[in-house]
Amino acid sequence: MNSFSFVFLVTIALFAELSEARCHKHVLTFQNSLASSHDTLQVHCKSGNDDLGVHFVKFSDPVYDIRFGDNIFIGTYWDCLIQHGPKMEYVLNFRAYTSGPVPRCGQWHTWIAKDDGIYFSKNGKPEEKKFDWTKYNS
């Protein structure tokens, strides 16, 4: 490897390290607002090799959140399966977060489970309905 390539790689590595140190973590939040049923919301998220396991959020409990930084070299994503109902028959499997081509810092993504669907709010802006529940008969 020539000296230019070595210096270039070291510079990129230092930039990535400094960017991560200055950059606030992203927060991916799941809120249970299933007002009619008061069902428990089941949340299971994965990203690459990170499987966070199953978490349960009761109605009106504090939110479940995931804090993370973007991987600037390979990108970052979170795929999540959320469910509710007496037999967990209401289901949604979706991509809850995807990094952009330019590193971002401190994004706050809130997913709100309601009886009529899933709502989304980014950085405290008003929520919008994004998905309907899929019901599976068991």
Helices and strands as residue ranges (DSSP letters): H 3-22, E 26-33, E 41-47, E 50-57, E 64-68, E 77-84, E 90-98, E 108-114, E 117-122, E 128-131, E 134-135
